[in-house]
Amino acid sequence: MCFRFKRTSECASSSCQFPHVCRRCHSPSHSILSCPKVTLERTRATSSIRAQALANAARDQVHLQARNKTPPVSTPIDITFLDRELSRHPNSNFVTNLDNGLRCGTPVGYTGPKKSQVSHNLVSATQHPEVVSSNLTKEINLGRVAGPFDVPPLPNLQCHPVGVVPKKHSTGWHTIYHLSYPEGDSLNDYIPKDPYSL
């Protein structure tokens, strides 16, 4: 292989006995310096490193938010007052579970496969993107939602369709999460109705 061609993509010697081809793909039209395969491999490697760094940063942000939240769950309920009111409730297990759920979060009872799944939003979300953004920003500021993230912060993250519906007797909008999509393989399909139905 011609050393001059390899370094400069040119060889002016008419008596050169070495092949003028790319060392990577063996094409005679360019040297390795301008090989599309090498450029693509470098781009993919850079993208992969960047994506991993973004995923790590997103994961760290979720953990930091969880550590800094006091209490760890956002709720408008005065839990201390509720505890006092329920101190004589006949079902102490119910009270304990309710208290733990309000303070630390409640298991949703999901028994399905751990897999990554990202679905397209509902038509109403694309028709009213400013409403979705505003409502999600409010939820993030209240500590009920984490994000936004450029890349998934956790493995097997599932994102289900988001939409909006008008509030009754108001000009505002509710954000809805379609947890029954896709039919037969949705989040709700893997949550037993008893004891997790509301």
Sequence and secondary structure as in RCSB ss.txt:
>XXXX:A:sequence
MCFRFKRTSECASSSCQFPHVCRRCHSPSHSILSCPKVTLERTRATSSIRAQALANAARDQVHLQARNKTPPVST
PIDITFLDRELSRHPNSNFVTNLDNGLRCGTPVGYTGPKKSQVSHNLVSATQHPEVVSSNLTKEINLGRVAGPFD
VPPLPNLQCHPVGVVPKKHSTGWHTIYHLSYPEGDSLNDYIPKDPYSL
>XXXX:A:secstr
  HHHHHHS    TT  S    TTT  TT  GGG HHHHHHHHHHHHHHHHHHHHHHHHHHHHHHHHH SSSS  
SS HHHHHHHTTT S HHHHHHHHHHHHH       S    EE    HHHHH HHHHHHHHHHHHHTTSS    S
S SSTT EE  EEEEE TTSS EEEEE TT STTSSTGGGS HHHH  
